[in-house]
Amino acid sequence: MKVNFYLKTPNGDYKTWIYCLIRYQNLNVKVYTDQKIHPNFWNAETQRVRSTSKFPTHPEYNDWLKSIVRAADKIEKDWKNQNSDKLTIPPLPVDELKKGLKKYLTKITKVERSENKKRSFWGYYDTFITRMKNGTRTNLSKGTPLSPRTIFQFENLKRHLQNFEQKKKYKVEFETIDLYFYKLFIDYVTIDLDTSPNTIGKLITNLKVFLREAFEDGLTTNNIFTHRKFKSIKFSSDTVYLTNDEIQELQNLDLSKELRYERVRDMFVIGCYTGLRFSDFSQIKPHHIGNGMIEIVQSKTGNTVVIPMTEAVVKILEKYNNALPKISNQKFNKYLYEVCQKCTLLEKEVTVKGMKGGKATSSFKPKYEFISSHTARRSFATNEYKAGDLEISEIMSLTGHKTEKSFYRYIRETPKETAIRIQQKFIERDIKRASMTGHLKAV
C-alpha cells in the first residue's frame, strides 16, 4: 500500500482541497481530507507543505499528513488481525479502506471544530467585533468602551476584505496576508473602488490593529504588520474652510420660507462657532447647556469638551429650545450644498487638489462645491488660529485635539493668507521699533 498526497486544483490562486491517492490491489483509491491549502505553500515533489515562515504551522500540517499514512497502514493491519483465523486472509475491501480513512479524517469532535473555527481568521474577526460591541474589548490606551464609529470602521474593513476575497479569488487567512496581499488589496480599493487615499490608510491601520491583536493572542505567528512596506497610506488633500465674512453672509440669509434650509444653516453655523463635529452638534440637548457653556462627550473619541458659547450660538440654540433638529448627515450635506449656492461669496471659484483612482487631481470649481458638514469644524479651527487671540493649546481644548500634529491638519490657511498675516506682524514690529527709537532719541 502506497499513500500519496495531491491538490485538487494545483494551479489555482486560492486554497484547494488536499486528497490522498492510495495505490492498493492494483487500484487507485482517492480519499479527500477535510483540509485546504494554497498551492503556493505546497511542494508537489515531496507531497508536503513547504517549510516557510509564511506558513508557520507547516510542521503540524506535515505531521498530520504522516498520521494519515499511519492510519491507512493501521486499517490494513487491523483487517489482517480480524481475519487471522482464516486459512487465507482476504484482501482488505476498498470500501472498508475508504470507510476507515474517512472515519479517521472526521474523528475531530464538534467542540474541536467549533474551537478551530474561532481560531481561524474570520472566526477570530467575528469574536473581535463581538468583544468590541459588548465592551470586553476596550480602547487599549484609555480602557474605555469603543465608540460606535470605531466599531463601524472595523465592520467596514470586514466587508472590504470579504468583497476583495470574492472579487480577486484570494483566500484571506492569517498565513496568506503578506506583501503580495497588501499590493493586491491596495490596487483593489484604489482602482476598482476608487477609494480615497486617507480612507485606504484607515483600512490598513485597522487591519494592522487586528493582526497585531491576533499575533499577541497567539492565533498566528505572522508579523507582516511590522514590515516597513506594510504601511498605512496618508495624503494631505486640499479642503476648504469658510472665512468669518462667508459665515456671516450665510448667517444673514433669509430662509424663513424654507425651514429645512434654515435649520441646516443654523446647525452649520453652530458648528462653525463651536468646532463640534456633525455627530456632536446634531445631538445637542438642553442638558448639554449650562453657565454659558456647551459640555458634551465627543462621539468619535469619547472625550468631554466644554465650549463657551458666543452670542450667535446662544441665539440659535434658544430658537430651538436648546435641542437642534434631527437630520441624517447625508440629507444635511445635500441641503447645505443648496443653501451655500445662495451665497455670493461662495460663488468664487477655487482650486482643490486631491487623489482619484491613485492619480493626483485638480478641480477648479465654485467654493460651495467643496463644502460639507465637516467644513464647519475646519472653519472654526482655522479662524481661531488666524485670529491669534487664543493659544494653540486653548483652541485644542475646545476642538478636543490631543496633539498639535493632529490639530494642524485642520488649519486651512493658504500661503497667501499666511504671508499677509506675517506682513502685518512685520509692519507692527517696524512701528514698534520706530516708536522705541524715537523714545530713546528724546531721552
C-alpha positions as CSV (number, residue, x, y, z in Angstrom):
1,M,0.0,0.0,0.0
2,K,1.4,3.4,-1.0
3,V,-0.1,6.7,0.1
4,N,0.4,9.9,-2.0
5,F,-0.9,13.4,-1.5
6,Y,-2.1,15.8,-4.1
7,L,-4.1,19.0,-4.5
8,K,-7.4,19.2,-6.2
9,T,-6.5,22.4,-8.1
10,P,-2.7,22.6,-8.0
11,N,-2.5,25.6,-10.4
12,G,-5.2,27.8,-8.8
13,D,-4.6,31.0,-6.9
14,Y,-6.8,30.1,-4.0
15,K,-7.0,27.4,-1.3
16,T,-7.8,23.9,-2.6
17,W,-8.5,20.5,-1.1
18,I,-5.8,18.1,-0.2
19,Y,-6.6,14.5,-1.1
20,C,-4.7,11.2,-0.7
21,L,-4.4,8.7,-3.5
22,I,-3.7,5.2,-2.3
23,R,-2.2,2.5,-4.6
24,Y,-3.8,-0.7,-3.3
25,Q,-4.5,-4.1,-5.0
26,N,-3.7,-2.5,-8.4
27,L,-6.3,0.2,-7.8
28,N,-6.1,3.9,-7.1
29,V,-8.2,4.8,-4.1
30,K,-8.9,8.5,-3.8
31,V,-10.0,9.9,-0.4
32,Y,-10.4,13.7,0.2
33,T,-9.2,15.1,3.5
34,D,-11.0,17.9,5.3
35,Q,-8.2,20.4,4.9
36,K,-7.4,23.0,2.2
37,I,-4.2,24.8,1.4
38,H,-3.0,27.4,-1.1
39,P,-0.8,25.9,-3.9
40,N,2.0,28.5,-3.0
41,F,2.6,26.6,0.2
42,W,2.6,23.1,-1.3
43,N,5.7,21.1,-2.5
44,A,4.5,18.8,-5.3
45,E,7.7,16.8,-5.3
46,T,7.7,15.9,-1.6
47,Q,3.9,16.0,-1.4
48,R,4.2,18.0,1.8
49,V,3.7,21.6,3.0
50,R,6.7,23.8,2.3
51,S,8.9,24.8,5.2
52,T,8.4,28.6,5.1
53,S,7.9,31.3,7.6
54,K,4.9,32.4,5.6
55,F,3.1,29.2,6.6
56,P,4.3,28.9,10.3
57,T,2.1,25.8,11.0
58,H,3.8,23.7,8.3
59,P,5.3,21.2,10.9
60,E,1.8,20.5,12.3
61,Y,0.4,20.0,8.8
62,N,3.1,17.6,7.8
63,D,2.8,15.6,11.0
64,W,-0.9,15.4,10.2
65,L,-0.2,14.1,6.7
66,K,2.2,11.4,8.1
67,S,-0.6,10.4,10.6
68,I,-2.9,9.6,7.6
69,V,-0.3,7.3,6.2
70,R,0.0,5.6,9.6
71,A,-3.8,5.4,9.8
72,A,-4.0,3.7,6.4
73,D,-1.4,1.1,7.5
74,K,-3.3,0.5,10.7
75,I,-6.6,-0.1,8.9
76,E,-4.9,-2.8,6.8
77,K,-3.2,-4.3,9.9
78,D,-6.4,-4.4,11.9
79,W,-8.1,-6.1,8.9
80,K,-5.5,-8.8,8.9
81,N,-5.7,-9.3,12.6
82,Q,-9.5,-9.6,12.4
83,N,-9.1,-12.3,9.7
84,S,-6.1,-14.1,11.1
85,D,-8.0,-17.2,12.0
86,K,-8.8,-17.9,8.3
87,L,-6.6,-20.1,6.2
88,T,-6.3,-17.4,3.6
89,I,-6.6,-13.8,4.6
90,P,-8.9,-11.9,2.1
91,P,-7.7,-8.6,0.7
92,L,-8.9,-5.5,2.5
93,P,-12.0,-4.3,0.6
94,V,-11.6,-0.9,-0.9
95,D,-14.9,0.2,0.7
96,E,-13.5,-0.7,4.1
97,L,-10.3,1.2,3.4
98,K,-12.3,4.3,2.4
99,K,-14.7,4.0,5.3
100,G,-11.8,3.7,7.8
101,L,-9.9,6.7,6.4
102,K,-13.0,8.9,6.3
103,K,-13.7,7.9,9.9
104,Y,-10.2,8.9,10.9
105,L,-10.3,12.2,9.0
106,T,-13.6,13.1,10.7
107,K,-12.7,12.0,14.2
108,I,-12.4,15.6,15.3
109,T,-15.3,16.5,17.6
110,K,-17.9,19.2,17.2
111,V,-16.4,21.1,20.1
112,E,-12.9,20.9,18.4
113,R,-14.3,22.0,15.1
114,S,-16.0,25.0,16.7
115,E,-12.8,25.9,18.5
116,N,-10.8,25.7,15.3
117,K,-13.3,27.9,13.5
118,K,-13.0,30.5,16.3
119,R,-9.2,30.5,15.8
120,S,-9.4,31.0,12.0
121,F,-9.0,34.5,10.5
122,W,-12.8,35.0,10.1
123,G,-13.8,33.3,13.3
124,Y,-11.4,35.5,15.3
125,Y,-12.5,38.6,13.4
126,D,-16.1,37.9,14.4
127,T,-15.1,37.4,18.0
128,F,-13.0,40.6,17.8
129,I,-16.1,42.6,16.7
130,T,-18.4,40.9,19.2
131,R,-16.0,41.9,22.0
132,M,-16.0,45.5,20.8
133,K,-19.8,45.6,20.9
134,N,-20.2,44.0,24.3
135,G,-17.5,46.2,25.8
136,T,-15.0,43.5,26.7
137,R,-12.6,44.8,24.0
138,T,-11.9,48.4,25.0
139,N,-9.7,51.2,23.9
140,L,-6.2,49.9,24.6
141,S,-4.7,53.3,25.8
142,K,-7.7,54.6,27.7
143,G,-9.5,51.4,28.8
144,T,-12.8,53.0,27.7
145,P,-15.5,51.4,25.5
146,L,-15.0,51.8,21.8
147,S,-17.3,54.3,20.0
148,P,-19.9,53.1,17.5
149,R,-17.9,54.8,14.8
150,T,-14.8,52.8,15.6
151,I,-16.8,49.5,15.6
152,F,-18.4,50.5,12.2
153,Q,-14.9,51.1,10.8
154,F,-13.9,47.5,11.7
155,E,-17.1,46.1,10.3
156,N,-16.4,48.2,7.1
157,L,-13.0,46.6,6.9
158,K,-14.5,43.2,7.1
159,R,-16.9,43.9,4.2
160,H,-14.0,45.2,2.1
161,L,-11.9,42.1,2.8
162,Q,-14.8,39.8,2.1
163,N,-15.6,41.6,-1.2
164,F,-11.9,41.5,-2.1
165,E,-11.7,37.8,-1.4
166,Q,-14.6,37.2,-3.7
167,K,-13.6,39.6,-6.4
168,K,-9.9,38.6,-6.6
169,K,-10.3,34.9,-5.7
170,Y,-7.8,35.4,-3.0
171,K,-8.5,33.5,0.2
172,V,-7.9,35.7,3.2
173,E,-6.3,33.8,6.1
174,F,-3.6,34.6,8.6
175,E,-1.0,32.8,6.6
176,T,-2.0,34.4,3.3
177,I,-1.6,38.0,4.4
178,D,1.8,39.1,3.0
179,L,3.2,41.9,0.9
180,Y,1.6,40.3,-2.2
181,F,-1.8,40.5,-0.5
182,Y,-1.0,44.1,0.6
183,K,-0.3,45.2,-3.0
184,L,-3.3,43.3,-4.4
185,F,-5.6,44.8,-1.8
186,I,-4.3,48.4,-2.3
187,D,-4.8,48.0,-6.0
188,Y,-8.4,46.7,-5.4
189,V,-9.5,49.5,-3.2
190,T,-7.7,52.2,-5.2
191,I,-8.5,51.2,-8.8
192,D,-11.6,49.0,-8.5
193,L,-13.4,51.0,-5.8
194,D,-11.8,54.5,-6.4
195,T,-11.3,54.9,-2.6
196,S,-9.6,58.0,-1.3
197,P,-6.0,57.5,0.0
198,N,-6.9,58.5,3.5
199,T,-9.8,56.0,3.7
200,I,-7.4,53.3,2.4
201,G,-4.9,54.4,5.1
202,K,-7.6,53.9,7.7
203,L,-8.4,50.4,6.4
204,I,-4.8,49.3,6.6
205,T,-4.3,50.9,10.0
206,N,-7.3,48.9,11.3
207,L,-6.1,45.7,9.7
208,K,-2.7,46.1,11.4
209,V,-4.5,46.6,14.7
210,F,-6.4,43.4,14.2
211,L,-3.4,41.4,13.0
212,R,-1.3,42.6,16.0
213,E,-4.0,41.5,18.4
214,A,-4.2,38.1,16.8
215,F,-0.4,37.8,17.0
216,E,-0.4,38.8,20.6
217,D,-3.2,36.3,21.4
218,G,-1.2,33.5,19.8
219,L,-3.6,32.9,16.9
220,T,-0.8,33.4,14.4
221,T,3.0,33.9,14.2
222,N,2.6,36.1,11.1
223,N,4.0,39.5,12.0
224,I,3.9,41.1,8.5
225,F,2.1,44.1,10.0
226,T,5.5,45.2,11.4
227,H,7.1,45.3,7.9
228,R,8.1,48.8,6.8
229,K,6.3,48.3,3.4
230,F,3.0,47.2,5.1
231,K,2.2,50.8,5.7
232,S,-0.9,53.0,6.1
233,I,-1.3,55.5,3.2
234,K,-1.7,59.1,4.1
235,F,-2.5,62.0,1.7
236,S,-2.9,65.6,2.7
237,S,-5.7,66.7,0.4
238,D,-6.9,70.2,0.0
239,T,-10.1,71.1,1.8
240,V,-11.7,74.5,2.1
241,Y,-12.8,76.5,5.1
242,L,-15.2,79.4,5.4
243,T,-14.0,82.8,6.4
244,N,-15.8,84.9,9.0
245,D,-17.3,87.0,6.2
246,E,-18.6,84.0,4.4
247,I,-20.1,82.6,7.6
248,Q,-21.7,85.9,8.3
249,E,-23.3,86.0,4.8
250,L,-24.6,82.5,5.3
251,Q,-26.0,83.6,8.7
252,N,-27.7,86.6,7.2
253,L,-29.6,84.7,4.5
254,D,-33.4,85.0,4.9
255,L,-34.5,81.4,4.8
256,S,-37.7,81.8,6.9
257,K,-39.8,80.5,4.0
258,E,-37.6,77.4,3.6
259,L,-37.5,75.8,7.0
260,R,-35.4,72.8,6.0
261,Y,-32.7,75.1,4.7
262,E,-32.9,77.4,7.7
263,R,-32.5,74.5,10.1
264,V,-29.4,73.2,8.3
265,R,-27.9,76.6,8.0
266,D,-28.4,77.2,11.8
267,M,-26.8,73.9,12.7
268,F,-23.9,74.5,10.3
269,V,-23.3,77.9,11.9
270,I,-23.3,76.3,15.3
271,G,-20.5,74.0,14.0
272,C,-18.6,77.0,12.7
273,Y,-18.7,78.8,16.1
274,T,-18.0,75.7,18.3
275,G,-15.8,73.4,16.3
276,L,-18.0,70.4,17.0
277,R,-18.4,67.6,14.5
278,F,-21.7,66.9,12.9
279,S,-22.1,63.8,15.1
280,D,-21.8,66.1,18.1
281,F,-23.6,69.3,17.3
282,S,-26.6,67.4,15.8
283,Q,-27.0,65.7,19.2
284,I,-27.1,68.9,21.4
285,K,-29.9,68.7,24.1
286,P,-30.8,71.0,27.0
287,H,-28.8,69.0,29.5
288,H,-25.6,69.9,27.5
289,I,-26.2,73.6,28.1
290,G,-25.3,75.4,31.3
291,N,-23.5,78.5,32.6
292,G,-23.0,79.8,29.1
293,M,-21.2,76.6,28.0
294,I,-21.8,73.5,25.9
295,E,-20.5,70.4,27.6
296,I,-20.6,67.3,25.5
297,V,-18.9,63.9,25.2
298,Q,-17.5,63.6,21.6
299,S,-19.0,60.6,19.9
300,K,-15.8,59.8,18.0
301,T,-13.2,60.0,20.8
302,G,-15.3,59.7,24.0
303,N,-13.6,62.8,25.3
304,T,-15.5,65.6,27.0
305,V,-15.2,69.1,25.7
306,V,-16.5,72.3,27.3
307,I,-17.1,75.2,24.9
308,P,-18.0,78.8,25.8
309,M,-21.0,80.0,23.7
310,T,-20.8,83.1,21.6
311,E,-23.9,85.4,21.4
312,A,-24.7,83.9,17.9
313,V,-24.7,80.4,19.3
314,V,-26.9,81.3,22.3
315,K,-29.5,82.9,20.0
316,I,-29.6,79.9,17.6
317,L,-29.9,77.4,20.4
318,E,-32.7,79.4,22.1
319,K,-34.5,79.4,18.8
320,Y,-34.7,75.6,19.1
321,N,-35.1,75.4,22.9
322,N,-31.5,74.1,23.2
323,A,-32.3,71.0,21.1
324,L,-31.2,71.0,17.5
325,P,-33.3,69.3,14.9
326,K,-32.7,65.7,13.9
327,I,-31.4,65.0,10.4
328,S,-29.1,62.5,8.7
329,N,-25.6,63.6,7.6
330,Q,-26.5,62.7,4.0
331,K,-29.5,65.0,3.9
332,F,-27.7,67.6,5.9
333,N,-24.9,67.8,3.2
334,K,-27.5,67.8,0.4
335,Y,-29.4,70.8,1.9
336,L,-26.2,72.6,2.9
337,Y,-25.0,72.4,-0.7
338,E,-28.2,74.1,-1.8
339,V,-28.0,76.7,0.9
340,C,-24.4,77.6,0.1
341,Q,-25.3,78.2,-3.6
342,K,-27.3,81.2,-2.4
343,C,-24.2,82.9,-1.0
344,T,-22.5,85.3,-3.4
345,L,-19.1,85.0,-1.7
346,L,-19.2,81.2,-2.2
347,E,-19.6,81.5,-5.9
348,K,-15.9,82.4,-6.2
349,E,-14.0,79.6,-7.9
350,V,-11.2,77.9,-6.0
351,T,-8.7,75.1,-6.9
352,V,-8.8,72.0,-4.8
353,K,-6.2,69.2,-5.3
354,G,-6.9,65.6,-4.4
355,M,-6.5,61.9,-5.5
356,K,-8.7,59.7,-7.6
357,G,-8.0,56.2,-8.8
358,G,-4.5,56.6,-7.5
359,K,-3.8,59.7,-9.5
360,A,-3.4,63.3,-8.5
361,T,-6.4,65.5,-9.5
362,S,-7.1,69.2,-9.5
363,S,-10.6,70.8,-9.5
364,F,-11.4,74.4,-10.2
365,K,-15.0,75.0,-9.2
366,P,-17.2,77.4,-7.1
367,K,-16.3,77.1,-3.4
368,Y,-19.8,75.9,-2.5
369,E,-19.0,72.7,-4.4
370,F,-16.5,71.7,-1.7
371,I,-18.5,72.5,1.4
372,S,-19.8,69.7,3.7
373,S,-20.7,69.3,7.4
374,H,-17.1,68.9,8.4
375,T,-16.2,72.2,6.8
376,A,-17.7,73.8,9.9
377,R,-15.1,72.2,12.2
378,R,-12.2,73.2,9.9
379,S,-13.6,76.8,9.7
380,F,-13.7,77.1,13.5
381,A,-10.1,75.8,13.9
382,T,-8.7,77.9,11.1
383,N,-10.5,81.2,12.0
384,E,-9.5,80.9,15.7
385,Y,-5.9,80.2,14.7
386,K,-5.8,83.2,12.3
387,A,-7.4,85.5,14.9
388,G,-4.4,84.9,17.2
389,D,-6.4,85.7,20.4
390,L,-6.1,82.2,21.8
391,E,-3.1,79.9,22.4
392,I,-3.0,76.8,20.3
393,S,-3.5,74.7,23.5
394,E,-6.6,76.7,24.2
395,I,-8.1,76.1,20.7
396,M,-7.2,72.4,21.1
397,S,-9.1,72.2,24.4
398,L,-12.2,73.3,22.5
399,T,-11.8,71.0,19.5
400,G,-10.7,68.1,21.6
401,H,-7.4,67.5,19.7
402,K,-4.7,65.8,21.8
403,T,-1.7,66.6,19.7
404,E,-0.6,69.7,17.7
405,K,0.1,67.4,14.7
406,S,-3.5,66.3,14.5
407,F,-4.7,69.9,15.2
408,Y,-2.7,71.5,12.4
409,R,-4.3,69.1,9.8
410,Y,-7.4,71.2,10.3
411,I,-5.7,74.5,9.6
412,R,-6.6,75.6,6.0
413,E,-4.8,78.9,5.8
414,T,-3.5,79.5,2.3
415,P,0.2,80.5,1.6
416,K,-1.1,84.0,0.6
417,E,-3.1,84.4,3.8
418,T,-0.1,83.3,5.8
419,A,2.0,85.9,4.0
420,I,-0.5,88.7,4.6
421,R,-0.7,87.8,8.3
422,I,3.1,87.8,8.6
423,Q,3.3,91.0,6.6
424,Q,1.0,92.7,9.2
425,K,3.3,91.4,12.0
426,F,6.3,92.9,10.2
427,I,4.5,96.3,9.9
428,E,3.6,96.2,13.6
429,R,7.2,95.3,14.5
430,D,8.6,98.2,12.4
431,I,6.2,100.6,14.1
432,K,7.2,99.4,17.5
433,R,10.9,99.7,16.7
434,A,10.4,103.2,15.3
435,S,8.5,104.2,18.4
436,M,11.2,102.9,20.7
437,T,13.9,104.7,18.6
438,G,12.1,107.9,18.8
439,H,11.6,107.5,22.5
440,L,15.4,106.9,23.0
441,K,16.3,110.0,21.0
442,A,14.0,112.1,23.1
443,V,15.8,110.9,26.2
